[in-house]
Amino acid sequence: MQDNDGLWEEVFDGYEDSKPNGPTSIGLDISLPNVEHVYGIPQRATSLRLKATDNGMSPYRLYNLDVFGYPLDHPGGLYGSVPFLLAHQPLRTSAIFWLNGSETWVDISGTWAVGEFLLGKLVKPETNVRWMSESGEIDVFLLLGPSPKDIFRQYSSLTGIPSLPPLFALGYHQCRWNYEDEDDVRSVDAGFDAHEIPCDVVWLDIEHTDGKRYFTWDHKRFGEPIKLQQDLGNKGRKMVTIVNPHIRLDDDYDIYREAKQAEYFVKQKDGQDFVGNCWPGPSSYLDFSNPSVRHWYADKFSYSKYKGSTEFLFSWNDMNEPSVFRSPEKTMPKDLVHYGGWEHRDLHNLFGYYQQQATAEGLINRSGGVHRPFVLSRSFFAGSQRNGAVWTGDNLCKWGHLKTSLPMLLSLSICGISFCGADVGGFFKDPESPELLVRWYQASAFQPFFRGHSAMSSARREPWLFGEENTELIRQAISQRYALLPYWYTTFYHAHCTGEPIMRPLWVEYPSDIKTFALEDEYMIGSALLVHPVVEQSAKSVQVYLPGNDEVILFHIFKITLFIYSYATCGCLAASFSGAAAVPLMQCTCYQHAGTHFADLRRMIG
């Protein structure tokens, strides 16, 4: 029943939420006996294992927001949300999928003092999870495993398997806000060739457009976009351009004119188009919850509609939480109205999911279904793995953000979002020393999505700008990635078939090894490679744990030297090894599981 007298109005941060349908909320408490390790519910910049929130810590929040330079070790929501929680113990893995797109809070409490006695009785672990959402109805799935890989199979049967990306998307991507013009792009392209550094994709941010009108080009800067793409394509490279969901108010802009005429924008409660502020200034926002809008939008990626695009051009969806400047929490007011009469509060966390879905559809359709799409999205929800890749947003060029990227990506991965990565080097600020950049490249070369990116306020950061020695080290890191492309592609294909994560915590492969349950600084790529990146400044060694329990599981230290790729047995390590491994600046600690084999790709340049 709608309230028209303002009875339920609230003011938050100076902005009014009219709540025309009155206050609503739903919730459910679930107890997990014998469980003390729970994971998931991304996105957040904190530990892989979820912490108890009944000790003064705020509940974990799932609410997609544009957070510049986000704080670390904080339970607040970031750019995307996946309301999926895994509970793991040595004998069983189970999971909870809370299907709700509104603002959601997750409160975690329990008894984790294993082996202690209380009133003469042995305390058994138990975790209690309280789900609270602002609107919707209770739609919850309990997955019973019993193994981690069973959980991934069950979850993907509900939300979909990861799409199989084109091979080029697994290589190295070079991005910046912004490459200024065609000459700048050609200079960067030539720089990779001159320095013999592999690169598959060059990206263009918002400044390539005509006044932030997406699907257009600034022809003073990019006079021949088709020729530019073709020249890159002839070298085996691709280009990606940004396409955001806000549409500049301009009657001479065909996208705006058509959408306004067709009533395709999100509405205010009085039925007028919502107007917010973003990069172009006053803008309206496409209502991607409407299937007709998604089909219309997808058609805009056809070669005839997106003038200046070719088969070498792919897409990037940013600012799609959605980001609205000078608005509550820099996003849409909750009382806006979407297709079907739904308030924005009901489906806020789905906005970016729907845009990426429409973009992927457009890239598939433009080739008649022949070519696989590549779409990167900043915002996401459960099921976004069907549409493309995501990244961890606007991180900082700091050691703490490098370190936190590992649990962030692991959390995404076990929640279905396999194709994920973090901006190499951090988006904001400059590296305090080249060591940070070298270590970041070494770590990201062993993560699913591999892109260097930085803000216009940061100094240029192409890989060859930090001296000959550091250029060589970065070249080696990127070359490691290319040497392993056959293994990466096989692992992506396996994820596409099974729903298993590409980058995975050790307990996925060794579910009964209790020592792996809290590890977040080392991980597996598929089932054959164990990686322990260096994420501490001036580190001379890292503490490595090689699992195995009672079985005899051996790992060989895995080395790749530039242009000479070899599997060097630098020691045969017995099961359950724990100790220090030396980490000179020229290497990332990586181990290959004994008994596994795979091809390497020798990328000989020159």
Number of C-alpha atoms within 10 A of each C-alpha: 6 8 13 12 9 12 11 14 15 12 10 10 8 9 13 14 17 22 21 18 13 14 11 10 13 13 15 13 12 12 14 17 13 19 23 25 20 25 22 26 28 31 28 30 25 22 23 27 19 20 20 22 17 12 9 7 13 16 21 24 24 27 21 31 25 25 16 13 16 18 17 15 12 16 24 21 24 27 31 33 29 27 24 22 23 22 21 27 19 15 9 16 23 21 25 21 21 22 17 25 26 24 22 24 23 22 19 24 18 18 16 17 14 14 11 12 11 10 6 7 9 12 16 17 18 18 20 18 20 15 20 22 23 18 20 16 12 15 9 14 14 13 17 16 18 14 20 24 19 18 23 23 20 19 26 23 12 13 17 19 25 28 23 21 21 13 15 16 20 22 22 22 23 24 22 21 19 20 23 15 18 18 13 13 20 15 13 16 20 12 15 18 15 12 15 17 21 21 21 21 25 25 24 22 20 21 19 26 20 16 15 22 25 22 21 18 23 16 14 11 18 20 14 13 19 17 14 18 21 19 16 20 18 10 11 13 20 24 25 22 21 21 24 26 24 29 28 25 18 13 11 8 14 12 18 23 15 13 19 16 9 11 16 24 26 25 24 18 16 9 11 13 20 20 21 22 20 22 19 15 16 17 21 25 25 27 23 27 21 16 13 14 21 22 16 16 20 22 20 18 26 20 15 12 12 15 15 19 23 21 17 19 24 22 24 22 20 25 22 30 28 26 25 26 17 13 15 17 17 18 21 24 22 20 20 23 24 23 19 8 10 13 24 23 21 20 18 22 30 26 24 29 26 23 29 32 22 23 30 23 20 24 27 19 18 20 14 10 12 10 14 15 25 24 22 23 32 25 32 30 27 27 21 29 28 22 28 26 26 28 24 22 24 22 27 23 24 20 20 16 22 26 19 22 25 28 22 25 29 30 32 30 25 28 31 30 31 33 30 24 26 29 26 30 29 27 25 21 18 21 18 11 10 17 16 24 26 26 27 29 27 28 25 26 27 27 26 25 23 26 27 23 25 28 19 14 12 17 12 16 20 17 23 19 11 17 10 11 12 19 19 20 22 24 22 24 27 24 28 24 25 22 21 19 20 16 21 22 16 14 21 27 17 17 23 22 15 18 31 30 29 28 30 24 28 24 22 23 20 17 21 18 18 15 16 20 23 17 17 21 21 23 26 26 21 21 16 18 21 26 21 23 26 27 22 15 13 12 12 13 15 18 12 18 20 22 24 17 15 9 10 12 17 21 24 20 20 20 20 20 15 19 15 11 18 12 14 11 13 10 10 11 16 16 17 18 16 13 12 12 14 15 17 13 16 16 20 22 22 21 20 22 18 16 10 10 11 9 10 18 16 16 17 11 11 6
